[in-house]
Amino acid sequence: MEAKDRTLDYIIDEMIDTVKNSQDEVFEIAEDSRKEYENMHKELLVLKEQVTTVIAESDQLEYKARVARKKLSDVSENFQLYAEDKVREVYDTAHRLQTELLVKRDKEKILRDRRDEIELRLKSIEQMVERAESLVGKISIVLNYLNEDFKQVSDLIHDAHEKQQFGLKIIEAQEEERRRLSREMHDGPAQMLANIMLRSEIVDRTYKKGDIDSAVKEMRNVRMMIRESLYEVRRIIYDLRPMALDDLGLIPTIKKYITTLEDQHTNIKFTYQSQDKRLDNQYEVALFRLIQESIQNAIKHANASSINVYVEITDEKVIATITDNGSGFEQDDKKDKSFGIIGMHERVDILDGDIQITSKVGTGTKVWIEIPIV
């Protein structure tokens, strides 16, 4: 058994090192992208000033060229009234101004194209930085879980066979989480980004045809799609680790989480009695994850249409109950002891608390949690 314990500990240590290295690499990508963004943004500001200057110069040249053409027309109509030198001077001036105007317009087009190219590139880099920062946050969550929860679970499991099975469940859960994230990224931000690329090509073709109004309209659509993509990315990040938990505390975070779910899934009622003071981070994280897991089980596995969440926080303990009207399950059936429920028991045990899950097929499920505050 000791040999198997050491093997699992070795695997966990290797996983931690691998995740740390991945976090460093993603962070470097984010930093490099941010530097590139800053450099290109500076170039864009310079280009915009140049475009403005060139447009003003083009307008002046166009006016001068128009005056010169009119003068040339007058000379041509009254050729006999002007000396040969005067005629040549008027012609040369008109020709020179027209040539300068063409050169200036070519320069303006080049600057505009470069400006548009940089603006598109900046949007792409901004999205890349967002994704990289999102990944860094996710990896930090994984590291925290590996360093804290995995280590404590490893110390608590003494039976070699149970430990082996638990390790397999962990790998299975990790793969399932990766598949879920992959599906969400593919169906959400990735699909939206593909549409944005298509729309940007439409903008490019429309602009080249000279239909400025349609190009501007398409750009508005592109901006709206970008905002939707950012919303999807932030939603995925929030599902993994809500930042409000660190900033605001347990109760506001649960409120925000339930509000998000109500918009998409089912009717969830949240009531609470709470002290104003904050709990230690270990309690807030554990309680949020326990409530989150209970709600997700009710939605995904029990197909509940109504969920009631109650939290009571006193100086000595925290009590939470999550009740749903879903399909329920037979508690005596071993297959229903999923990794999620095992993980909930482990979290509560680590904090010297108690958890009771009452369920029966067709009557819904009630999760009761009590955790003492040391």
N, C-alpha and C positions, 0 to 999 in steps of 0.2 A: 504493500500500500504506500509506503514511504517513497518508493521509486516512482510510482505513478503520480504522487503528489508533486515530487520534484519535476517530473515531466510537464505537468500542467503549469506549474510556476514558471518553468523555462519558456513554455509557449507564450504565456502572458507577457513575460519580459521581452521576448522577441517581438510580439505584437506592439508593445509600447514603443520600443525603439523604432520600429518601422513607421508607426503613426507619427512619431516625433519628427523623423526625417521628412516624411511627406508634408507635415505642417510647415517645416522650414522652407521646403521647395516651393510650396504654394505661396508662402509669404513673400519670397523673393520674386516670384512671378508678379504678384500684386504690386510690389514696390517698383519693379522695372516698368510695369504698365503705367503706374502713376507718374513716374518720371517722364515717360514718353508722352503722356497726356499733357503734362505741364509744358514740355518743350513745344509740342504741336499747338497748344493753346496760345503760347506766345507768338508763334509763327502766324497763327490765324489772325491775331490782333494786328500784326504788321501788315498782313495781306489786305485786311479790311480797310486800313488807312490808305494803302496803295491803290486799291480799287476806287475808293472815294476820290482820291487825287486824280487818277487817270480819267475817271468819268468827267470831272470838272474840266480837265484839260481837253478832253474830246469835245465837250460842249463848246468850249471857246474856239477850238480849231474848226468845228463845223460851222460856227457863225462866221468866222473869217473866210472859210472856203466858200460859203454861200455868197458873201459880199464880193469875193474875188470872181466868182463865176458870173455874177451879175455885171460886174465891171467889164469882164471879158466879152459878155454878150453885147454890151453897149458899144465897145470898141469894134466888134465884128460888124455891127450894123452901120457904124459910121467910120469905116476903115479909112476913108480918104481924109478925115479930119485929124488923124493922129500920125505922128512920125513913126518911122519903122522901129526905132529904139523903144518908144513908148509901148508900141504893140507887143514887142518881144518881152518887155518887162511885165506887162499885164498877164501875158500868157504864162511866163515862167512862174510868176507869183501864184496864179491859180493852180498850176500843175504841182508846185511844191507843197502848197497847203493841202491839196487833195491827197498827195502821197503821204504826208505826215499824218493826216487824219486816218488813212487806212492802216498805217503802222500802229498808231495809237489804239485803234479799235482792236487790232490783233493782240496787242499787249493786254488790253482790257479783258478780252476773251480768255487769254492764258491765265491771267490772275483770277478771274472768276472761276474757271475750271479747277484751279489749284485750291481756291478757297472752299468750293463745294466738296472737293475730294477730302480736304482736311476735316471739314465738318462731319462728313460721314465716318471718317476714320476715328474722330473723337468720340462719336456715339458708340462705335464698336469697342474702343478701348474702355470707355466708361462702363459698358456692360461687362467687359472682361474683368475689370477691377471689382465690380459688384459680385460677380460669380466667385472670384478668388477670395474676397473677404468673407463671402458666405461659406466657402469651403473651409477657410481657416477657423471660423466659428464652429462649424460642425466637427472638425477634427479636435478642437479643444474640448468639446463635449465628450467625444470618444475617449480622449486621453483622461479626462476626469473620471469617466466611468471605469476605465481600465485601472487607473491608479487607486481608486477608492473602492468601488463596489466589487470589482473582480478580486482584489486582494482580500477583502473581508470575506467574500464568499468562499475563496480558496481556504481560508483559515477555519471556516465553519463546517465545511464538508469533510467528514472523516471516512466515510465508506468509499472504497476505491471504485466500486461499480457505479455508485450514485454520482461520484465526481466525474467519471468518464462520460456518463450519460448527460450530465449537466453541461460538460464541455461541448458535447455534440449539439446540444440544444442552443448553446451560445452561438456556435458557428452557423447553425440553421437560422437563428434570429438575425444574425448579422447579414447573411445573404438575402433574407427576406426584406430587411430594411434597405439594402442596396437596390434590390429589384423595385421596391416601392419608390425610392428616390429617383431611380432611373425612369420609371413610368411617369412620375410627376414632372420631371424635367423635360422628358420627351413630349408629353401631351400638353405641357404648359409653356414655359419659357422657350424651349427649343423650337416648338411649332410657331410661336409668335415671332421669334427671331427670323425664321425662314420667311414668314409673311412680310416682315419688315424689309428683308433683302429684296423680295419681289416688288414691293411697293416702291422702294428706293430706285429700282431700275425703271419703273414706270415714271417716276418723277424725272429721272435723267432723260428718258426719251421724250417726255412731254415738254420739258424745258428746251431741249434741242430743237423741237419743232416750232418753238416760239410761243407756245400756249402758256403764258405765265400764270394766268388765273387758275388753270387746271393744275399746274405744277404746285402752286401754293396750296390749293385744296388737298392735293395728295400729301403734301408735307404735313398738313394738319392731321391727316389720318395716320401718318407714320408716327408723329409725336404721341397721338392717343394710344397707338399700339405699344409704343415704348413704355408709356406709363403703366399699361396693363401688364407688360412683362415684368416691370419692377415690382408691381403689386404681387404677382405670382411668386417671384423669388423671395420677397420678404415674408410671404405667407409660409413658404417651405421652411425658411430659417426659423420662423416663430414656432412652427410645429416641433422643431428639434430642441430649441432652447429659447424660451421667451425672455428677451432682455429686461422686460418689466419686472421679472422676478427679482433681479438684483437691484433695480432702481426703486420699485414701489412696494414690493413685498408680496406675501402670499395672497391675501384677499383680493386686491386689485387685479393681480395676474389671473386668478381664477375667473373673475368677472369678465375680463377681456377675452380669455380663452373660450368661455361659454358663449359670449356674444358672437364670436366668430363662428362657432359651431351652429348656433341657432340660425344664422343666415343661410347655412348650407344643408343642414341635416334634419334636426328634429327640435321638439319643444323641450327646453331644459330650464328648470326653475332652480335658482340658487338663493339660499337664505343662510344667514350666519350671525353669530354673536362673537364679538372679538374685542380684545384689548387694543389700545392704540399702539402699544409697543411692538417692535419687530421681533421675530424669532431668529435664532441662529440659522445660518445658511443651510446647515445639514438638515434641519427640520423642514425649512421651507421647500428645499429641493425635493426631499423625500415625499412630503405630503402632496406637493403639486404632481409629482410623477404617479403617486398612488391614485389620486383623483383622476388624472388624465387617463391612466390605464383602465380604470373602472368605467369611465365614460366611453372610451373607445371600444371596450368589450361590449357595452350595451348597444352601441350603434352598429358596429361591424358584425358581431357574432349573434347578438340577440335580436337585432332589427327592432329595437325599442322605438316607440313613437313619443314616449314621455319619460323624462328622467328628472328626479329630484335630488339635489345636492345640498347637504347641510354641513356647516363647519362651525364648531364651537371652540374658541381658544380662551383658556383661563391661565392663571399663573402657574398651575401645576400640570396641566395636560391639554392635549388637543384631541377632540373627538370629531370624526367625519363619517357621514353616512351617505351612500350613493344608492338610490333605489330606482329601479326601472320596471317597465311593464312589458319587457321583451319575452322571448320564447323560453328563457330559463334553461336549466340543464340538470341532469341527475348527478348529485354530488358523489354518489357511490361509484360512478363510472370513472375508472382511472384515466381514461383517455382525455377526460375533461380537465385534468390537472396539467394545464398548458404551461409553457414556459413563462407566459405573462403572469399567471397566478402564482407560480413558484417564485418569480422575481418579486412580486408584491409581498409575499410572506417573508422573503429574505430581507427586504428593506425594513419591514416592521420589526423583525427580530433583531436586526442590527441596532435599532433604537430602543430595544427593550419594551416594545409595545405589544399590542394584541390586535389581531384581525380576525373577523368572522365573516364568512361568506355563506349566505343562506339562499338557496335556489331550488326550484322544482320546475320540471317541464310544464310550460303553459302558464306559469304564475309569476314570472319575472324573477329578478335577482336583487338581493340587498347586500351591500358591502358595508360592514361596520368596522371602523378603525379607531383605536385609542392609543395615543403615544404620550408617555410622560415627558415633561419638560424638566430636564436636570438643571 
